[in-house]
Amino acid sequence: MRKFTEAQSRLEKIFGLAVELCAVAGMLVAQPSLRITSPPDGTTVHPGESLTVTVEASPPGAFRVVFVAGFEPIGFGKEETDKPPDKFTLQIPSSIRPDKYTVTAGGSVEPNHIISANPIHILVERIDYPVSMIVYPLVADFTMDEKRFLQVTGLYADRTSADLTQSSRIKYVSTAPSVATVQAQGIVTPVAPGTGTITITYGDLKLEVPVKVNP
């Protein structure tokens, strides 16, 4: 009889623990959340275009306010509908620099409490390609305790220009990574004294910047 009672007691404890875990799981599931369902991360858009961003709220109707915003200079989106799923229009400025920009969504379930969605990134690129490029500086001559920042400008057939330094289409390659390395943002970092070349390509266009790292 005692063994039966002990077994029953253990079962009751296990059952109670299971109920508590289920309750906690239910609370976690019930936490309001936001998710950007479109466009996909890494979508390419062009200056002057508008972009529709769709946000899904869970559970539906949990949020008092939902908003979408892109990092400067994009700003806040205009709400298209207040019915789920929420849709917003982001206007991409005509003069925006080709680069990767972050877009996020947020909402409030109560005053002064904002819940954010995981951000996505959009790639802003001009629809046309430059006919030529220029780079500054023409020569990267520096010492071991310095860095060099390359700035690449694209010149277009319509006589306009654009800063292409951080464009997703531009590629930087160091011919002597043991002397100097180069990042995707055009940042040249010295490694050891010596000489080399930074090659910059954008489509069929190509530039070369001589590099000299002094002791």
Secondary structure, DSSP 8 states (H G I E B T S, - for coil): -HHHHHHHHHHHHHHHHHHHHHHHHHHHHHS-EEEEEES-TTEEE-TT-EEEEEEEEESTT--SEEEEEETTTTEE-EEEESSSSEEEEEE--TT--SEEEEEEEEEEEETTEEEE---EEEEE--SS--SEEEEESSSEEEETT--EE-EEEEE-TTS-EEE-TT-TTEEEEES-TTTEEE-TTSEEEE-SSEEEEEEEEETTEEEEEEEEEE-
